[in-house]
């Protein structure tokens, strides 16, 4: 359930509500909205004496939340969530553009991408350092050295860094190099990892599992939020269906569905969904038209010789063309495109 605090309630009245909850071994998660303060209540509500909250001076009303995800629910923050990672706003009116190679192969490779992406409005440099692959014989990434390369290159161009972490044991080390942790599709229901990322407080992007329903995906987000980390963005990256024409089936409908169910920002990854470079642009445009808050796209200076996912990566020139069209689409749906773009 959520407790809607009365307008004008003072700090003592809010603390009184929290004290009652904590005395009954319930967790209180406070959300300061534009018009209302809301307290999300997590735990066994049967511990409460009937009417014990309604009589408190600071309580306006109590609203039950039927979904299993309480903190991720749109009811917890009706106006939606935006947050800053350094000087980049996630979930605001301006689209967030993330781009970079599937896997970090060398500093020269990452440099070749980043140097051209900045002029396209990219604010976040992506790149795989830890690469969990279906085959144990495939390229598994440069791991710690990959993180160092990403940080060095990003700092030269004033970019944020996002990269996937596959184990809770890597979080402490990775926090020295990453601004945003990516939780990949294979780990979308790795609950120990989700809880550890929640405890870390580091902003994260949660990709949808290849066979997760939307409610299950939001349940994964709840694991992170229940540990106090609300700086989460959801990433639709395609789901497994019977169709084989693309690598996965991009669930465009997930974007408006999520907008109704959750307050969290939504990013779309058309690269992993398509699996083929020629489909990335139309899927990216469709995502923005559907209401996505940003895109994460794979770019490689020489895709034919990429060590992983060669078929889906764009060249820097192809990405620039895509970015120009995304800017046009943004104007149609009344979203702003990063002003750092030079086209």
N, C-alpha and C positions, 0 to 999 in steps of 0.2 A: 504494500500500500504506500501511498504518498500522503504527506500532511501538507496542506496549503496553509502557509502562515498568514495571519491577518496583515493587511497593509498598515504600516506604521508600528508594528510590534517592535518593542525594544530588545536590546541584547539579552537582558535578564529573562524576558518572556521566552525567547528562543532557547536559551540555555535550560530553562525549566523543562521544555519539551524534550530536549536531548537527554537531560538527567533522568526523566521518567523512562525513556527508551533504554538507556544504558543500565538502569537498575533492574530492568526486565531482560537483560542480556540480549538486547537487540542493537543492531548497528544503525547509526543515523548518518546518512549521506546528504549534506546540505548543498542545494543548488540555488545560486543567486541569479534569478532571471531578470529580464529587463523590467518586468512589472510585478513579479511575485517572487518570494522566497519559498522554495519547496524543500521538504525533507523526505528523502526516500528511506523507507524502513525495511531493513533486511533481517530475516530471522523468523523464529516461531512466534507469530502474533498471538497465539492462544495464551501466551504468558501474561498478556495484558488483562487487567481487570476491565470488564465492559464499561465504557464511558469514561475511563480514566484519562483519556486524551482530550475528548470533546469538551471537558470542563475547564481545560487550561486556557488562560487569558489570551495566549498567542495563537491559538488554533482557530482558523476560519472554517476549514472543512477537511474531511478525510475521504480520500478517493482510493478505492481498491484497484489494484492492477492485476488483471487476470493472467497475463502472460508470465512465464517463468523468468523472463528477463525483466527486471524492475528498473535498474539504473540505465539500461540502454533504451528503455521505452521512450517514445515521443512524449508520453505523459509526464515524464520526469523533468523534461526541459522542452516545453512546447515550441518555443521560439527557435529551436535548433542550436547546435553547438559550433562555435568557431574558437580556435586557439592559435596562439603564436608559437612558432619554433624559431627562436632568434627573431629575425625581422620578416619572416614569412608567415602569412596568415593562412591557416588551413580552415576551409569551410566558410570563408567570407564570400563576397560577391565576385572577387577576382579568382579566375581559374588558377589552379596549381598545376604547373607543368613539370613533370619529372621525366628524365631521360638518361640513357647511358647503356653501356653494353650488358648483355646477358651475364657474361662472366668477365671478371678482371683478368686479363692475360698479361699485361705489361703496363708500365707507366706511360710509355709512348702511345699505346692504344687508347688508354683512358684520356690522355691529354688531347689526342686528335679529335675525340668526340666532344669533350667539354669546351674546347676552344671555340667550337662552332655552335654549340647548343646555347651558350649565353645570349647570343644575338637573336635567338629564336624565342626568348622569354622564359627559358628553363631556369627554375630556381632550386631544383633538387637534383643532384647527381646520383643516379642509381648504378649499381654494379654488384654482381654476385661474387662474394669472397668465399663463402661456404656454399657449395653447389651439391645439394642432395640429388642424386640422379637415379633413374629407374635401374640402370645397370651399374654394378660396382666397378666396371672397367672404364666407364666414361670419365671425362675430366671432372674432378671434384672441387676445383677452385684452388686459389693460392692461400686461402684462409687468412691467417694473421697478416701476412705480407700484403694480401689484397686489400685489407682494411687500411693499412698504412698508405698504400698508393692512392686509394680513394680520397683519404683525408688531405694528402699533400696536393693533389690536383684540385680538389674542391676549394681549398684555401686560396689557391692562386687566382681563382675566378669568383670568389665570394659566394660559393654554392653551399647548400646543405648536403649532407650525405645520408642516403638510405641504403641499407643492405640487410640481407636475410641472416638471421641467427637461428641455428637448428637445435641448440641445447642451452638449457639454463646455466650450464657451466661456463658458457662463453660470454654471458652478459657483462660481467664486470670488466673483462678485458676490452670487449667491443665498445663499451661506453666511453672509452678514451678517444674513439675515432668516429662514432656514429652520432648523428643528430636524431635519426628516426630508425627504429628497429622494424624490420619487415618480418612478419610471421607468415611463412609460405603455406600453400595449399595443403601440403603433406603434414603440416604441423597444426592445422587449424583446430584440431581437437586433442592436441597434446596439452592436457590440462595442467601438468606441472610447469611446462614452459609458459603457458598463458598466465598462471599465477605469479611466476617469477618475474615476468615482464611487468605485471601489475605492481608488484612490490618495488620494482626498480624506479618507477615514476618516469621512465624514458618514453617520449612519444612513440607511438607504434602504428603501423599499417597492418591490418589483419586481413589477409586474403581468404577468400571463400574456399572451403574444401571442395574437392572435385565432385563430391556426391552429397554435399551438405544442403539441407533445406535452408531457407532464409531464417526460420525460427531457430534452427540448430546453430547457424552462423551467429545470430544475435546472442545465443546462449554462450558461445565462445567469447564474445565481447564482454559479456557479463562477468566471466571469470577474471578478466583484467580489471574491470571497473570495480569489482567487489574488493579489490586490494587497494583501491584509492587512486588508480590511474585513469583519468577521464580523457586523456589526450590520445584518442584513438580515431583512426579513419578506417572505414570498411573498404575493401577492394574487391570488386567483381572481376573475375578473371576467366570466366567460362566454367561450365560444368560438364560432366561426362554424360553424353546421351548416345543414342544409336547412330547419330550422324557421323560420317567419316570424312566429309569434304573439308572440314576444318579440324584443327587439333582438339578443340573443345567447342562447346556451343555457348557463345556469349549471351548471357541472360539479360538482355536490355530491360526487360520488364522488372528486373530486380531493383533498378534505380528508382523508379517511382514508387514501387512497393516499399522499399526501405525508407523513402522520404515520408511515407505515412506511418511507418512503424517505429522509426528511431530518429533521434536528434543528431546522430553522429554524421560527420562528413562522409561523402561517398566518392571514391576514386575508381576509375575503370582502367583495366589493363587489356587493351585490344591485341597486344602482341602474343601473349600466351593463349588467348582464346582462338585467334586466327591460326597461328602456326605457320602462316604464309604471309610474306610481306605485302602482297598485292591486296590483301583484305584489311590491313591495319587501318588505313585512312578512312574508308567508309564506316568501319566500326567505331572509330574514334569520333567521327562527326555525329553518328547516331547516339553515342553516349552523352555528348554535350547537349544534343537536342532533347534527350530524355531527362536531363537535369543533373548530370554528374558534376561534382565540384572540382574535378581535375583528371588528368591522365598520367599514366606511367607507361612509357614506350621504350622499346629496346632499339638502340642505335649502335652500329659498329662501323668503323672506318673501312672495313673490307669484309663484308658479310660472308662472302664465299669461302673465306679462310677462317671463319670464327670457330672456336673450339667447342662451342655448344650452341644449339638452337640457331644454326646459320640461316635456315629458311625464313625465319620470321623477323630478322633484324633489318632495319632500314639503314640506308646510307645517310650521312649527314645532309646531303642535298635533298634526298627524298623526305627527310624529316622536316626540313625547312618548308617545303611545299605543303606538307601536311599542316604545319603550324600556322601558315598563312590562311589556310582554309578553316582551321579551328577558330582563328580570330574572327573570321567572317561569321561563322556559326554562333560564336559567343555574342556578337552584336544582335543577332536575330532573337536570341533567347534572353536578351538584356543582362548578360553577364559581361564583366570586363576582362580583358586579356592583359597579361603582365606588361606594364609600360616600359620595361627594359628591352622588349623586342625591338629589333631594328629592321622593320620592313613595313 
